[in-house]
């Protein structure tokens, strides 16, 4: 059972190839927007999102990447001796090439990209195992510029064992959408009247637009660009489309321009209503709505209606998901778009881990201080097996770090104690009062640092029992000490629990 398309099961050695093969998959979803996301619904406009963000690589570029590799194999440009794919790209195309090349047994993919690429994007590309080379100069260089990465990728692709798919001028890029995207949309929605997509390298708009131009001549095709001197990841401004070699002009009836803040805002709205799509999807939807509103104002919207239903079915392309652009949403949009973080002052403090196995009740600590062996139950076991084990510690290695007030420490204390008064007696539980947590953490993190003259090296190699009034501050101190690899245990319930259990009097010095 290599493929069960109905049940969406892919088996056998070729399972991953089939998983990425659109011909072996059900069509990616076409989802209609509800009225609250479609202000023209009352005018009979029905808008559908074509979720190419739901492709296996979660981005539209995986289709041209697949077509470029498959056609390269069919034409003998990729052979068994091909070991490296090289491409100028800083985003989804080269990520998709990296994934697909691995599936097809091509071990290396080299990404050439601008040195102006963000560190987040560089980390993402490295996450997918890509070999990166950055270039200075224009971020979107001309293919014939000998100083640019596109030209260098073309030259290096001619080396033995290398292949440069050349997404910018190879028609197999946009032919992927003639091969797959256009037919899918037409089969899913044969009554389509308007199609919209953003234009970047122009592959999606060109291929899908040319297919629909032939299959459905009455379909209006709208290309969407970014506003001049603006940026949305993927699409270009109209002026930057001049050098694009693909016949995108033949694929569109109209071009609209949309600003980046509005694109991010619309994407955010789509995401919060269940369609997890990136900013270029917001741009495509807004471009579609902008053009339809222009037609409405001119009284020409009715010309698009289907005669049988009186409706105007529209499709816009969703290219990818929002997650790689998260930081840009916060840059492009104001704070009013996002809920505030309650107790935000806690961020950056108390960052170290906790473990319940590090917390001992007073009776266990008392017996250990007296040199007695203690049988720990599984819940407190220091053994990874989870079974009961016996714990006995050399008294000479033990230190009680007493965090109570100096006056209380002077009045009564446990054997082997040292005092660090952090002013906790009159303060609330730091875990329930954020300002107290900030103050207590900063004091303790400084005083329990390895460089502290009193509590630094003196605690190294020791078994430290942290003690406070109710155990809260002691628990915080334990976490800090554990972070610097000191074996620390807090006394559960603190000195209050010790006194309540009648253990304090016999243990005092």
MITI-755144 format. One record per residue (C-alpha): residue number from 1; chain; x, y, z; residue in three letters. Coordinates in steps of 0.1 Angstrom, whole numbers, plus 5000, padded with zeros to 4 digits. Each point is the difference from the previous one (the first is absolute). Layout:
! MITI-755144
NUM_A_X_Y_Z_ALA
...
! end
This chain:
! MITI-755144
1_A_5000_5000_5000_UNK
2_A_5024_5028_4988_UNK
3_A_4973_5027_5000_UNK
4_A_4965_5002_5012_UNK
5_A_4988_5034_4988_UNK
6_A_4966_4997_5016_UNK
7_A_5014_4992_5035_UNK
8_A_5031_5022_4995_UNK
9_A_5025_4972_5007_UNK
10_A_5034_4998_4983_UNK
11_A_5020_4968_5005_UNK
12_A_5033_4984_4989_UNK
13_A_5034_5013_4989_UNK
14_A_4984_5026_4977_UNK
15_A_4975_5013_5026_UNK
16_A_5017_5034_5004_UNK
17_A_5003_5005_4962_UNK
18_A_4962_4993_4997_UNK
19_A_4993_5022_5030_UNK
20_A_5015_5029_4981_UNK
21_A_4985_4991_4967_UNK
22_A_4968_5020_4993_UNK
23_A_4988_4973_4976_UNK
24_A_4999_4975_5029_UNK
25_A_4983_5025_5024_UNK
26_A_4965_5012_5003_UNK
27_A_4999_5037_4989_UNK
28_A_5010_5025_5026_UNK
29_A_4970_5015_5017_UNK
30_A_4979_5028_4985_UNK
31_A_4982_5017_5030_UNK
32_A_4973_5026_4997_UNK
33_A_5003_5031_5023_UNK
34_A_4970_5007_5022_UNK
35_A_4981_5033_4998_UNK
36_A_5020_5016_5028_UNK
37_A_5032_4995_4979_UNK
38_A_4983_5010_4967_UNK
39_A_4985_5035_5000_UNK
40_A_4986_4994_4965_UNK
41_A_4981_4969_5009_UNK
42_A_4968_5020_5000_UNK
43_A_5007_5009_4964_UNK
44_A_5000_4964_4990_UNK
45_A_5038_4997_5001_UNK
46_A_5013_4967_5013_UNK
47_A_5037_4998_5008_UNK
48_A_5020_4968_5003_UNK
49_A_5035_4996_5014_UNK
50_A_5022_4976_4981_UNK
51_A_5021_4987_5028_UNK
52_A_5033_4992_4983_UNK
53_A_5013_5006_5036_UNK
54_A_4987_4964_5006_UNK
55_A_5024_4984_4976_UNK
56_A_5024_4975_5017_UNK
57_A_5028_5027_5002_UNK
58_A_4974_5025_5011_UNK
59_A_5008_5025_4972_UNK
60_A_4990_5006_4964_UNK
61_A_5037_4998_4988_UNK
62_A_5001_4963_5005_UNK
63_A_4981_4996_4968_UNK
64_A_5024_5018_4977_UNK
65_A_5029_4984_5020_UNK
66_A_4986_4966_4993_UNK
67_A_4993_5007_4963_UNK
68_A_5036_5014_4996_UNK
69_A_5015_4969_5014_UNK
70_A_4977_4976_4982_UNK
71_A_5005_5017_4966_UNK
72_A_5037_5001_5007_UNK
73_A_5000_4963_5004_UNK
74_A_4979_4994_4969_UNK
75_A_5023_5021_4979_UNK
76_A_5031_4984_5013_UNK
77_A_5013_5031_5017_UNK
78_A_4998_4982_5034_UNK
79_A_5016_4966_4999_UNK
80_A_5013_4975_5026_UNK
81_A_5032_5020_5000_UNK
82_A_4983_5032_5011_UNK
83_A_5010_5007_5036_UNK
84_A_4992_5037_5004_UNK
85_A_4971_5023_4993_UNK
86_A_5009_5037_5000_UNK
87_A_4974_5028_4999_UNK
88_A_4998_5037_5008_UNK
89_A_4971_5002_5025_UNK
90_A_4995_5012_5036_UNK
91_A_4967_4983_5007_UNK
92_A_4975_4973_4991_UNK
93_A_5014_4989_4967_UNK
94_A_5034_4990_5013_UNK
95_A_4984_4984_5031_UNK
96_A_4978_4980_4978_UNK
97_A_5030_4990_4978_UNK
98_A_5018_4989_5031_UNK
99_A_4972_4978_5011_UNK
100_A_4993_4985_4966_UNK
101_A_5037_4995_4991_UNK
102_A_5004_4979_5032_UNK
103_A_4970_4979_4991_UNK
104_A_5014_4995_4965_UNK
105_A_5034_4991_5012_UNK
106_A_5019_5032_4991_UNK
107_A_5021_5006_5031_UNK
108_A_5008_5037_4998_UNK
109_A_4982_5032_4994_UNK
110_A_5018_5034_4999_UNK
111_A_4980_5031_5006_UNK
112_A_5014_5033_4986_UNK
113_A_4983_5030_5016_UNK
114_A_5004_5037_5009_UNK
115_A_5020_5010_5030_UNK
116_A_4970_5021_5009_UNK
117_A_4980_4969_5009_UNK
118_A_4989_5000_5036_UNK
119_A_5017_4978_5026_UNK
120_A_4966_4983_5006_UNK
121_A_4998_4990_4963_UNK
122_A_5037_4989_5000_UNK
123_A_4993_4978_5031_UNK
124_A_4970_4985_4983_UNK
125_A_5019_4991_4968_UNK
126_A_5028_4984_5022_UNK
127_A_4973_4981_5019_UNK
128_A_4992_4983_4967_UNK
129_A_5036_4991_4994_UNK
130_A_5007_5024_4972_UNK
131_A_5035_5012_4992_UNK
132_A_4999_5038_5000_UNK
133_A_5021_5025_4981_UNK
134_A_4991_5037_5003_UNK
135_A_5006_5028_4975_UNK
136_A_5002_5037_5003_UNK
137_A_4983_5025_4977_UNK
138_A_4964_5000_4989_UNK
139_A_4977_4977_5019_UNK
140_A_4982_4991_4968_UNK
141_A_5029_5000_4975_UNK
142_A_4995_4999_4962_UNK
143_A_5007_4965_4986_UNK
144_A_5027_5014_4977_UNK
145_A_5018_5020_5027_UNK
146_A_5034_4982_5004_UNK
147_A_5002_5013_5036_UNK
148_A_4966_4985_5010_UNK
149_A_4992_4967_5015_UNK
150_A_4976_4990_4971_UNK
151_A_5028_5003_4975_UNK
152_A_5024_4981_5022_UNK
153_A_4975_4972_5007_UNK
154_A_4995_4996_4962_UNK
155_A_5038_4998_4994_UNK
156_A_5005_4975_5029_UNK
157_A_4971_4979_4988_UNK
158_A_5020_4992_4969_UNK
159_A_5027_4982_5021_UNK
160_A_5001_4962_4998_UNK
161_A_4976_4985_5026_UNK
162_A_4981_5033_5005_UNK
163_A_4966_5011_4988_UNK
164_A_4986_5035_5001_UNK
165_A_4961_4999_4996_UNK
166_A_5000_5038_4994_UNK
167_A_4966_5009_5013_UNK
168_A_5002_5035_4987_UNK
169_A_5002_4992_4963_UNK
170_A_4992_4963_4996_UNK
171_A_4964_4997_4987_UNK
172_A_4997_4967_5018_UNK
173_A_4994_5022_5031_UNK
174_A_4966_5014_4988_UNK
175_A_4992_4969_4980_UNK
176_A_4996_4983_5034_UNK
177_A_4968_5020_5005_UNK
178_A_4988_4992_4965_UNK
179_A_5006_4964_5009_UNK
180_A_4984_5000_5035_UNK
181_A_4986_5032_5015_UNK
182_A_4979_5012_4971_UNK
183_A_4984_4965_4993_UNK
184_A_4993_4995_5037_UNK
185_A_4982_5034_5003_UNK
186_A_4980_4995_4969_UNK
187_A_4989_4965_5009_UNK
188_A_4991_5011_5035_UNK
189_A_4981_5031_4989_UNK
190_A_4992_4999_4963_UNK
191_A_4977_5030_5005_UNK
192_A_5029_5022_5010_UNK
193_A_4997_5037_4989_UNK
194_A_5030_5017_5016_UNK
195_A_5034_4988_5009_UNK
196_A_5026_5019_5021_UNK
197_A_5036_4993_5010_UNK
198_A_5030_5020_5012_UNK
199_A_5028_5005_4975_UNK
200_A_5036_4994_5011_UNK
201_A_5021_4979_4976_UNK
202_A_4966_4999_4984_UNK
203_A_4999_4962_4996_UNK
204_A_4967_4994_5018_UNK
205_A_4982_5029_4982_UNK
206_A_5014_4992_4966_UNK
207_A_4994_4963_5000_UNK
208_A_4965_5000_5016_UNK
209_A_4990_5031_4981_UNK
210_A_5010_4985_4966_UNK
211_A_4982_4968_5008_UNK
212_A_4968_5018_5010_UNK
213_A_5003_5023_4970_UNK
214_A_4998_4969_4978_UNK
215_A_4976_4979_5020_UNK
216_A_4977_5028_5012_UNK
217_A_5003_5031_4978_UNK
218_A_4973_5018_5019_UNK
219_A_5020_4998_5032_UNK
220_A_5014_5034_5011_UNK
221_A_5037_4996_5011_UNK
222_A_5014_5025_5026_UNK
223_A_5036_5003_5008_UNK
224_A_5009_5016_5033_UNK
225_A_5032_5018_5008_UNK
226_A_5014_5018_5030_UNK
227_A_4996_5038_5002_UNK
228_A_5030_5020_4987_UNK
229_A_5031_4999_5023_UNK
230_A_4982_4976_5023_UNK
231_A_5007_4963_5008_UNK
232_A_4979_4969_5006_UNK
233_A_5020_4968_5001_UNK
234_A_4998_4984_4965_UNK
235_A_4981_5025_4978_UNK
236_A_5017_5028_4982_UNK
237_A_4991_5036_4993_UNK
238_A_4989_5007_4964_UNK
239_A_5032_5018_4991_UNK
240_A_5020_4969_5010_UNK
241_A_4981_4978_4976_UNK
242_A_5016_5017_4970_UNK
243_A_5029_4975_4996_UNK
244_A_4978_4969_5007_UNK
245_A_5003_4978_4969_UNK
246_A_4968_4979_5005_UNK
247_A_4970_5011_4979_UNK
248_A_4981_5012_5030_UNK
249_A_4985_5029_4981_UNK
250_A_4981_4976_4978_UNK
251_A_4986_4982_5031_UNK
252_A_4983_5031_5016_UNK
253_A_4972_5023_4991_UNK
254_A_5007_5024_5028_UNK
255_A_5027_5008_5026_UNK
256_A_4993_5014_5035_UNK
257_A_5024_5013_5026_UNK
258_A_4996_4995_5038_UNK
259_A_5021_5014_5029_UNK
260_A_5017_4977_5024_UNK
261_A_4983_5009_5033_UNK
262_A_4966_4993_4985_UNK
263_A_5013_4967_4986_UNK
264_A_5013_4989_5034_UNK
265_A_4968_5011_5017_UNK
266_A_4978_4980_4976_UNK
267_A_5022_4970_5004_UNK
268_A_4997_5003_5037_UNK
269_A_4962_5001_4997_UNK
270_A_5000_4969_4978_UNK
271_A_5022_4982_5025_UNK
272_A_4978_5008_5029_UNK
273_A_4970_4987_4981_UNK
274_A_5016_4967_4992_UNK
275_A_5019_5005_4968_UNK
276_A_5037_4998_5010_UNK
277_A_5015_5020_4971_UNK
278_A_5028_5025_4996_UNK
279_A_5001_5037_4991_UNK
280_A_5001_4995_4962_UNK
281_A_4966_4982_5004_UNK
282_A_4986_5031_5017_UNK
283_A_5014_5021_4971_UNK
284_A_4984_4978_4974_UNK
285_A_4966_5001_5017_UNK
286_A_5002_5038_5004_UNK
287_A_5010_5004_4963_UNK
288_A_4970_4979_4990_UNK
289_A_4976_5021_5021_UNK
290_A_5015_5032_4989_UNK
291_A_4995_4992_4963_UNK
292_A_4964_4987_5006_UNK
293_A_4992_5032_5019_UNK
294_A_5013_5020_4970_UNK
295_A_4976_4981_4977_UNK
296_A_4972_5005_5025_UNK
297_A_5005_5037_5001_UNK
298_A_5000_5001_4962_UNK
299_A_4968_4979_4998_UNK
300_A_5019_4972_4982_UNK
301_A_4998_4973_5027_UNK
302_A_4969_4984_4985_UNK
303_A_5019_4992_4968_UNK
304_A_5018_4973_5020_UNK
305_A_4970_4982_5013_UNK
306_A_4992_4964_4989_UNK
307_A_4968_5000_4982_UNK
308_A_4986_4969_5018_UNK
309_A_5007_5011_5036_UNK
310_A_5006_5037_4998_UNK
311_A_5031_4996_5021_UNK
312_A_5036_5008_4995_UNK
313_A_5023_4972_5011_UNK
314_A_5036_5012_5007_UNK
315_A_5032_4982_5010_UNK
316_A_5032_5015_5015_UNK
317_A_5032_4982_5007_UNK
318_A_5014_4994_5035_UNK
319_A_5037_4994_4994_UNK
320_A_5013_4990_5034_UNK
321_A_4995_5000_5038_UNK
322_A_5006_5029_5024_UNK
323_A_5025_4985_5024_UNK
324_A_5033_5010_4984_UNK
325_A_4988_5037_5000_UNK
326_A_4988_5003_5036_UNK
327_A_5025_5026_5010_UNK
328_A_4990_5021_4969_UNK
329_A_4964_5001_5011_UNK
330_A_5010_5017_5032_UNK
331_A_5022_5024_4980_UNK
332_A_4974_5009_4974_UNK
333_A_4969_5002_5023_UNK
334_A_4994_5020_5031_UNK
335_A_4997_4987_5035_UNK
336_A_4962_5004_4998_UNK
337_A_4999_4968_4978_UNK
338_A_5014_4978_5027_UNK
339_A_4989_4992_5036_UNK
340_A_5024_5012_5027_UNK
341_A_5019_4975_5021_UNK
342_A_4988_4999_5036_UNK
343_A_5030_5000_5024_UNK
344_A_5023_5009_4972_UNK
345_A_5026_5012_5025_UNK
346_A_5007_4963_5008_UNK
347_A_5015_4995_4966_UNK
348_A_5038_4997_5003_UNK
349_A_4999_4991_5037_UNK
350_A_4997_4965_5016_UNK
351_A_5010_4983_4968_UNK
352_A_5016_4969_5015_UNK
353_A_4984_4965_5003_UNK
354_A_4983_4985_5030_UNK
355_A_4996_4963_5010_UNK
356_A_4978_4986_5027_UNK
357_A_5026_4974_5007_UNK
358_A_5022_5028_5013_UNK
359_A_4975_5009_5028_UNK
360_A_5002_4981_5033_UNK
361_A_4976_5001_5030_UNK
362_A_5015_5012_5033_UNK
363_A_5002_4965_5016_UNK
364_A_5022_4988_4971_UNK
365_A_5023_5030_5003_UNK
366_A_5002_4996_5038_UNK
367_A_5010_4964_4997_UNK
368_A_5026_5007_4973_UNK
369_A_5015_5028_5021_UNK
370_A_5004_4975_5029_UNK
371_A_5019_4976_4977_UNK
372_A_4971_4975_4998_UNK
373_A_4993_4980_4968_UNK
374_A_4966_5009_4986_UNK
375_A_4977_4978_4979_UNK
376_A_4986_5023_4973_UNK
377_A_4966_4990_4985_UNK
378_A_4997_4998_4962_UNK
379_A_4987_5036_4998_UNK
380_A_5032_5013_5016_UNK
381_A_5024_4974_4986_UNK
382_A_5033_5013_4986_UNK
383_A_5002_4967_4980_UNK
384_A_4988_5001_4964_UNK
385_A_4983_4966_5005_UNK
386_A_4973_5016_5021_UNK
387_A_5004_4974_5027_UNK
388_A_5006_5006_5037_UNK
389_A_5036_5007_5008_UNK
390_A_5021_5008_5030_UNK
391_A_5017_5033_5003_UNK
392_A_5027_5009_5024_UNK
393_A_5023_5030_4997_UNK
394_A_5033_5007_5017_UNK
395_A_4991_5027_5026_UNK
396_A_5032_5018_4992_UNK
397_A_4987_5007_4965_UNK
398_A_4967_5015_5012_UNK
399_A_4991_5036_5003_UNK
400_A_4967_5016_5011_UNK
401_A_4995_5033_4981_UNK
402_A_4977_5019_5024_UNK
403_A_4982_5028_4982_UNK
404_A_4981_5014_5030_UNK
405_A_5006_5033_5016_UNK
406_A_5034_5004_5018_UNK
407_A_4982_5005_5034_UNK
408_A_4980_4968_4996_UNK
409_A_5031_4981_4990_UNK
410_A_5019_5013_5031_UNK
411_A_4972_4989_5022_UNK
412_A_4998_4964_4988_UNK
413_A_5014_4981_4970_UNK
414_A_5008_4966_4987_UNK
415_A_5034_4984_5004_UNK
416_A_5024_5008_4971_UNK
417_A_4981_5031_4990_UNK
418_A_5011_5031_4982_UNK
419_A_4978_5031_4998_UNK
420_A_4991_5020_4970_UNK
421_A_4974_5026_5010_UNK
422_A_4981_5009_4968_UNK
423_A_4973_5021_5018_UNK
424_A_4973_4974_4995_UNK
425_A_4984_5000_5034_UNK
426_A_4975_5028_4993_UNK
427_A_4996_4993_4963_UNK
428_A_4973_4980_4983_UNK
429_A_5004_4967_4982_UNK
430_A_5021_5008_4969_UNK
431_A_4981_4974_4979_UNK
432_A_4968_5020_5006_UNK
433_A_5014_5035_4999_UNK
434_A_5020_5008_4969_UNK
435_A_5018_5031_5013_UNK
436_A_5012_4979_5030_UNK
437_A_5012_4973_4976_UNK
438_A_5020_5025_4980_UNK
439_A_5017_5015_5031_UNK
440_A_5007_4966_5017_UNK
441_A_5013_4984_4968_UNK
442_A_5024_5029_4993_UNK
443_A_5014_4999_5035_UNK
444_A_5003_4963_5001_UNK
445_A_5014_4996_4965_UNK
446_A_5027_5025_5008_UNK
447_A_5009_4987_5035_UNK
448_A_4999_4963_4990_UNK
449_A_5022_5005_4969_UNK
450_A_5032_4982_4997_UNK
451_A_5019_5033_5003_UNK
452_A_4985_5010_5033_UNK
453_A_5027_5002_5027_UNK
454_A_4978_4984_5027_UNK
455_A_4977_4976_4982_UNK
456_A_5019_4993_4968_UNK
457_A_5028_4975_5002_UNK
458_A_4991_4992_5036_UNK
459_A_4969_4981_4989_UNK
460_A_5017_4981_4971_UNK
461_A_5001_4962_5007_UNK
462_A_4976_5004_5030_UNK
463_A_4965_4987_5005_UNK
464_A_4980_5031_5008_UNK
465_A_4966_5000_5017_UNK
466_A_4982_5033_4995_UNK
467_A_4977_5012_5028_UNK
468_A_4976_5029_5001_UNK
469_A_4969_5008_5021_UNK
470_A_4974_4982_4978_UNK
471_A_5023_4984_4974_UNK
472_A_4993_5023_4971_UNK
473_A_5032_5020_5000_UNK
474_A_5019_4968_5008_UNK
475_A_4985_4984_4969_UNK
476_A_5011_5030_4979_UNK
477_A_5036_4998_5014_UNK
478_A_5001_4963_4994_UNK
479_A_4992_5005_4963_UNK
480_A_5028_5026_4997_UNK
481_A_5025_4978_5017_UNK
482_A_4990_4970_4978_UNK
483_A_5006_5021_4970_UNK
484_A_5037_5005_5010_UNK
485_A_5002_4962_5006_UNK
486_A_4999_5001_5038_UNK
487_A_4981_4971_5015_UNK
488_A_4973_5020_5018_UNK
489_A_4967_4989_5017_UNK
490_A_4974_5023_5015_UNK
491_A_4983_4992_5032_UNK
492_A_4963_4996_4992_UNK
493_A_4978_5023_5020_UNK
494_A_5031_5018_5014_UNK
495_A_5006_5007_5037_UNK
496_A_4963_5004_5006_UNK
497_A_4994_4963_4990_UNK
498_A_5030_4989_5020_UNK
499_A_4985_5017_5031_UNK
500_A_4965_4987_4994_UNK
501_A_5013_4964_4998_UNK
502_A_5018_5004_5034_UNK
503_A_5034_4995_4985_UNK
504_A_5016_5034_5005_UNK
505_A_5008_5000_5037_UNK
506_A_5022_4969_5000_UNK
507_A_5019_5012_4970_UNK
508_A_5008_5035_5010_UNK
509_A_5035_5012_5008_UNK
! end
